[in-house]
Amino acid sequence: MMQSEGLSTAGSGPQVPFLASASYPVRHGNAVRPLVDSGPTFRRICEAIEAARHSVWLAVTFMAPDFQMPDGRGTVLDVLDRAAARGLDVRIIFWRPNPESSGYGQAFAGSQADLELLGARGSRFRARWDRAHGYYCQHQKIWLMDAGHSSETTFVGGINPTFKVFEPGHMGEGQRHDVYVEVTGPSATDVHHNFVQRWNEASERMEADGVWGHNGDDDLPFPVHVSAPQGDSPVQIQRNIYAGRYSNSYPTPGGPLFNIAAGERSVSEQYIQAIDAACRSIYIENQAFPIPEVAVRLEEALKRGVDVVILVPAEPEEHVRAARHNPARKGFFDHIEALGRYENFALVGIAGPNEQGRRSAIYVHAKIMLVDDAWATIGSCNLHSNSLFGHSEMNAAIWDPKVVQTLRRQLLSEHLGQDTGQLDDRAALRLYRNVACENRLSGERGDFNWQGLAYSLDPTTYGE
């Protein structure tokens, strides 16, 4: 476990530590803007692209070529082609699956059909494809505009440009809930550094079908200065990178020399340390059930009297159902069921109205955690083994009570249909549990005129 140091936040008791040993340091002076759901997120990203004066760089895991950006802007490729036509330096890192990881989602893998599509479009941006090892994937989802310039802004999160964009307040059948965060200021430098490190060592850069619009010798320089302050929030950009994937340990400006060849697990370690430090509340939104290593820490928090709410997909993926019926995986579910024995715990899903007058589950794809109304992490890292121990990931950890409380209020307003701005974190999570329980009971009676979207799930039957 990494050594950690405390960083002062509002409130009493122990504070969530930051990691003293990681690629990137905690940096003060950031402006932080959480973005909830794909409509507001991609609208803001498009605005930043349209305002960019120098460059647009991004790394994606999954992408549908026909995915439509908000407000009639066309596809992702349309938006990027327009930026390139304006003379901007547009670069994309795509994930290329291995045979054993090819079924995860809709990757733009650089197939012959993909390359023919780019050729037919006349796309002039530059692209490189990057593999992960084995059945893991390159799971970072980041956007950078004007990297290294005064107009620089970055986005870190978990939303893929694959499913139909939807807006808060119109959540219903077939939709997804997710979260991104916009970061400007000193910590944007570290998103910049990460992109350069990945671009320069992208696995397929010397393959004939591993690049588009340039050759594999077109490397980028690492940033040499820290971006100017833009706000008041302390932020640490954290990553999971597996050992042996990258070798150049050139440090970020003002940061430590970090042996990236040995790998990094700062997102995973921060999750654990944040749970261990919680005094009052833990609110999690995640695509995956917490693995036993995390669930055990959550149970210890519950024993300390911490209020815990976990929002997950109400209808889990098929691999979860398969695991539920596999006797060898019983121990995994035992840990989740143990959490359900505490009154200060709730497992919840969300569901919106459908055309049949009932409710349809809204898929939860977010990867966030809020602790004590004072600290948050937002990014791409799930609480399953692949993300915590195999995929490449990026999260932004934020120590700013004002930002965290505003985000908590926004999320709970969407899920509960109530403003929790006048409640503290513990009262807000108690309200969450009560509303979710009432909605579940109403649904069991055939009444779907709910307060908000949230309803409680039974940990003992989840996945059956």
Buried (B, 14 or more C-beta within 10 A) or exposed (E): EBEBEEBEBBBEEEBBBBBEEBBBBBBBBBBBBBBBBBBBBBBBBBBBBBEBEBBBBBBBBBBBBEBBBBEEBBBBBBBBBBBBEEEBBBBBBBBBBEEEBEEBBBBBBBEEEBBEBBEEEEBBBBBBBBBBBEBBBBBBBBBBBBBBEEBBBBBBBBBBBBBEBBEBEEBBBEBBBBBBBBBBBBBBBBBBBBBBBBBBBBBBBEBEBBBBBEEBEBEBEBBEEBBEBBBBBBBBBBBBBBEEBBEEBBBBBEBEEBEBEEBBBBBBBBBBBBBBBBBBBBBBBBBBBBBBBBBBBBBEBBEEEBBBBBBBBBBBEEEBBEBBEEEEBEEBBEBBBBBBEBEBBBBBBBBBBBEEEEBBBBBBBBBBBBBBBBBBBBBBBBBBBBBBBBBBBBBBBBBBBEBBBBBBBBBBBBBBBBEBEEBBBBEBBBBBBBBBBBBBEBBEEEEBEBBBBBBBBEBEEBBE
